[in-house]
């Protein structure tokens, strides 16, 4: 939630979700990522308090900031080109839909049905059709902001998205002509392999294959999990929704990752989550005994949460009024988080999905070396 005051984006947050707001100059909302992924700035934050001596760094410094025996956990979900633009039938007006997840329960298996969001919402009632290229999509039902959208029989949805879909960039990233080919590349992590997200796990966007290789050479393990990002990250801030509800998101913790996490904890290493999506997946799995296979989570982590797994967090700077900032405040401590965001504005860090990052770790006496450990 933001409003403009004298050229500043004044960010307001519901008291129930995140107990602070901050004033953000509009020019600090990143419209493009850093020229190279590893060029992004990295603020080092000691969990529980902002250490004034903690230095600014870059993402490329990450291998020197973690310890041998730590485990870095990443989310390998891939962003779908899930934004479809089309013409309403009848009527001919322009509309767009954002596909969120398959919804085929009780439907004809030959006709793919997806849960979706759309606009203009008042024009997308049940029975309306939307022409996208040579295809006509049908709106079967509407429930509040949600649509059930059916594709023609025997049509490959992913082929339609590959041909006509756009990467669903966040609304604060402005593109006059829509997402570009560069956005298709940079709005994916280098380890993205399993399609299913409608928004990128943005902390992972900074990492490169070279950084991951260097981490491995320094004795830091790498584990991969999957959480397909739905609209939960922004729906919690919509008017009329309570800050305690999130839309369910599917996740899976592979056996190899579960084994690596258990081994890391047994030897006293730290599990460092790359992003809020990874954190939610790990904390959700731990709460229910590390089940195998696909699971679903609606976990909202807010101040007061007891972390069972995550001992370090790499994360971007987030909008207030969202579950993302609530999670960061829960992990770092609300006061620490507030101090860190104030420092980030002073030091002119770049905010939100295409911006810079912070690394939040426990401080264990390594200050003489300039390290947050």
N, C-alpha and C positions, 0 to 999 in steps of 0.2 A: 504494500500500500504506500503510494507516494503522492505528494503534491508539490507544486513548484512555488517556492518563495524566494524572490530575488535571485533567480537563477540557480537555486539549490534544490536538489531533490530531497524534500523533507520526508524521511521514512518513518512511518508510524506503525506501531505494532500493538495488537490486542494484549492487554495486560495478562490475560489468562495464559497466553502462549509463550511470549517472550517479554520479560519485564523491562525492556528498554527500547528506545527508538534512537535514531541517529540522523544527523544532517549530512547529506551527501551531495557534494557538487555534481551537477549533472554531467560534467565532462569526465568524471571518474567512472561512469558506467561504460565499460569497455564495449565498443562496437566491433572490434576485430581482435582476434587473438594475437599474442606476441608473434613476431616474424618467424621465429623458430620456437617449437614447443618448450625447449629447455631454457629459453630466454626469460620466461615468466619469473617475476620476483617471488620470493618466499619469505614470509615473516615467521620467525622462530618464537614460539610461545611456550612458556613453562606452564604446565597445567596447574591451575589454582591461583596463579598470579602472573601478571605480565612483568617479566624481568627486564628492567630498563637497560641492562647490559646486553640483553640478547640482540645479536646482530641481524641485520637484513642479509638475505642470501638470495640465491637463484635456485630454480628447480634442479639445475645441473649439479648443485652441491649436495643433493640428497644422499648419495652413497657415503659421503663423509659425515653425515649427521646421524646415521643409524649405526647400530653395533652388530658385530658378528654374533650370530645366534638369533637376531630379530627375524620376524617374518612379515613381509609386506603382502597384503591381500588386496587383490584388484577385482573389479567387476567386469567380466568379459562380454556383457550384453552389448548388442549392436543396435544402433538407432535405425528405426524404419523411416523410409521416406514417406511418412504417413499422412502428410497434408495433401489433400486432393481439392483442386479447384474445378468448378463446373458450372453448367447452366441449368437452372430449374426448369422442369418439364411438368405441367405447362407453365408458361409465363416468360421464360427466357432470362430471368434475372440471375446475376452471379451469386454463387454461394460457395462456401468451402466446408469441408468436414475434416476432422482429425480422427483417424482410426486409432483406437486404444488397445483392443484385445479381441481375439476371436470369441464369438458367442453363438455356438452352434447347437447347444442343448435343445433337444426336442425339435430341431429343424431338419429339413431335407439336407442330407449330407452332401449332395451335389451342388448345393447353393450356399456359398459361404456367407455367413452373417457375422458382422462385427459390431461391437459396442463402439460408439463414436460420440464426439462432441461436434457441434456445427454452428455456423453463423451465416446470415442473421437468423437467430433461433426462431423468431416469430414466423419465418417463412418456411421452416423445415418441419412441417407437421406430418403425421402418419399419412401414407398414401402418396406423398410427393415423390417425384423422381428427380435425379440429378444426372445430367449427361456429362461424362468425363471421357473425352476422346470419342471412340466408337462405342463406348459402353454406357448403359443406363443403370444407375444404382437406385434401389428403391428403399425408402424409409418405411420400415414395417411398424415401428412403434416409437413413442416418445414418452419418457418419464423424467420430468424436470429437465435438467440440462442434457440428459442422456438420450441417445438415439440408437435404435437397432437398424443397421444399414445392411441390406442384402445385395450381393453381387449377382450377376446373371449366372445361370447354371453352368457348371463345368469351367468357370473362369478361374485362372490362377491369380489370386489376389497379389501375390508378391511380384508377378510379372507386370500387373497393372501399376503397382507402386514403382517398379523399376523404370517404367516408361513415362508415367505421368506424375508421380509423387514428388513432393518437395520435402526437404528436411524441415521439420517443424521447429524453427528457431524460436527462442523465447520472445515475448512481445516487446521487451525493452531493447532488442537488437533490431535496428531499422535497416531495411533493404527496400529501396524504391521499387525494384523489379523482382522482388522475391529472393529466396535463397540462391546462392551462386554455386558453381561447380566447386569452387574452393571451400565453400561451407560444407559440401558433401564429404570432403576429405577431412577437414579440420574439426568437424563436429562428430568425429568418431575417434575412439581411442585406438592406439596401435595394436591392442590385443583384442579388439572387438571381433567376436566370431559368431555369437548366437543372436540372430535377429529377434527383436521383441520390444524394444524400448521406444517410447515416444518423446523422450528427452535424454540427453547424454548424461552419463555419470561424470560430471564435469571435472572433478579433481583428477581423474585419470587422463584427461586430455593433455596434460602437461608432460606425461611420461613418454620416453622414447625407447626404442629397442636398445640403444647404446647405454642409456641409464640403467635399464633392467639388467643388461649384461654386466655392467660394472658393479651393481649391487650383488649379483650372484658371485662375482669374483672376490668381493670383500666379505663373503660369508653370510650375507643376508638372504634368506629364503624368499621365494616368490610363490604365492598360491593364488588360484583363480576360483572365483565363485560366480554365480549368476543371479542377479535380481533385475527383472525387466521393469524399467521405470514407467509408471503410468502417470496420470494427472494428479496423483496424491500430493505431489510437491507443491502444487499451486491451488488445488481446489479447497484446501483447508482455509485459505484466506478469502474465499468468496463470501459475499454477504449472505447471511442466513445459515451458515454452517458453523458448527461448534468446533473449537480448536482441539477437541479430543477425538475427532473422527478422521480417518484416512480411508481412501479407497483401497481395496485389497490389491496387492502386487505379488506376482509369483516369484519364487526364488528357489534356488537349489544349491546345496553345499556338496560338491563332489567328495567321494571317499578320500581322494588324495589330499584335498584341502583339510578335511576333518583330521586326518592323520598328522598333517604338518602342524596344525594348530595345537593339537594335544602334545606333540613332541616339543614344540616351542615353549609352551607353558610349563612342561615338566622340567625343562632345563633352565627356567628362569628368564627366557627371552621375552621380548615384547611382541605382541600382535599389533601391527600398525595397519589400520584400515585406510584404504585410498577412497575417500568420499563417504558421504552420508548413506548412500545406497548400500555399500559394503558393510557399513556399521550396522544398519538395520537388519540386514540379512544375518550377520553373525550373532547379533544379540537376540534375534527372533529364534534362530536355531538352538542357541544355548538354553533359552527359556523352556524349550519343549523337548530337550534331550537329544539333539542332533539327529533328527530323522533323516532317512534316505529319501531320494527322489524329490519330485516337485512339491513344494509347500506354498502356502499363501500367508502373507502377513499384512496386518493393519496396525502394526506397532508404531505408536507415536512416542518418540523419546523426548522427554522434556525435563527441565530441572527437577531433581529428586530421584532420577533413574539411577539404579545401581548397575554399573557395567560389569558384565561377567567375563568378557573376552577382550575387548578392545583396550589397549594400553597406549595407543598413539593414533593420531588422526591427521591425515593430509586432506585439506578441504579448501574450497574457494570461499570468497566473501559473499554472504547471502542476503537476500531480501528479508526484511522483518515481516512478521505476520505469517511466516511459513514454518512448516515443520522442520525445514533445514536448519534455520537459525536456532530453533528450539533445541535441536539435537546438539549443536555446537555449544550452546550455553550450558546444556546438561553435562557435557564432557569436560569443558574447560572450567566451568564455574561461571555463573552469571556475571559477577564482578570482573573476572578475568576477561571474559568475552567482551564486555562493554569497554574495558580499557584497551583491548586489542583493536577493536573497531575504531575507537577514537584515534589511536596511534596510526592505523592504516590510512585514515583520512588525512591526518597531518603529514604523513610521509608520501601521500599521493599514490598509494597503491591503486590498482585498477580493479573494479568490482564486478561481481556476478559471473555469468557462465564463461565469458571470454576473457576474464580478468586474471588476476594473480591469485596466490594461494597462501595459506598458513599451515605450518606444521606444529601440532600441539603434542608435546611429550612431557613426561615427568621430568623434573630437574633433580639430578642426583649428584650434584657437586662438581660438575664438569665446567664450571664457569671460567676457570683459569685458561682453559683451552678455547674459550669462546663458543663452546658447544652446548646446546640444549639436549639433554640425554634422556 
